[in-house]
Amino acid sequence: MELTVELNHPLVRHHLTILRDQSTPPSLFRHQVNRLAWFLASAATADLPVEPRKINTPLVEMMGCQISKRIALVPILRAGLGMVEPLLSLIPEAEVWHLGMYRDEETARPVEYYCKLPTGGGADIGFVLDPMLATGGSVLSAIEILNRWGCPDIRVLSVIASRPGIDRLQAEYPKLRIFVCAIDAELNDRKFIVPGLGDAGDRIFNTLG
Ligand code: PRP
């Protein structure tokens, strides 16, 4: 089993190209994040455990199955919000645990400003949602929070990651499962992913100014 999965699907590459294009307006950008999150969700849920469930079709009784684990979606605000809806469509029973973080512009380190984890313990599987994985600092903070909370199976879903960010996550958590649409080669001196797509949060929420 590949621990880091880079989707190599023609439709992913097609929609990612539109997402990267600086002429793509916020309305379409949001749509593209949503579309790409469906692909990520499909890959990241391919081995979800199920339990048997007996039903009656209009013709016969049969044994089907249902998801058997408590699942949490963990969007990192703001940009991660753009990935929630497709995941929630596929897993309607999932809980959504919001984590607010922004990157300090000087240090590029994540600053936590909101943490909405439920009382009553952790989930079996947590999907960390953030379209961008640059230095990896924000995702690492989210993983630390989830580990403290209690979440034995953490999976990271990101639209674009940088190679240095992936290397850092793999070094800190060798068994971590990561699902991305693309891994870009580098970060620039402002710690932006290159070629990347700019600032996903600003492009989703139309706050570029
Ligand atoms: C961006 C992005 C990630 C983070 C990635 O968020 O959405 O959360 O930076 O960088 P890292 O891997 O180096 O931590 P940003 O700080 O721009 O906040 P926003 O989502 O509110 O725009």
Boltz pocket constraint, residues with backbone or C-beta under 6 A from the ligand:
constraints:
  - pocket:
      binder: B
      contacts: [[A, 76], [A, 77], [A, 78], [A, 79], [A, 80], [A, 101], [A, 102], [A, 103], [A, 104], [A, 108], [A, 110], [A, 130], [A, 131], [A, 132], [A, 133], [A, 134], [A, 135], [A, 136], [A, 137], [A, 138], [A, 139], [A, 165], [A, 191], [A, 199], [A, 200], [A, 201], [A, 202]]
      max_distance: 6.0
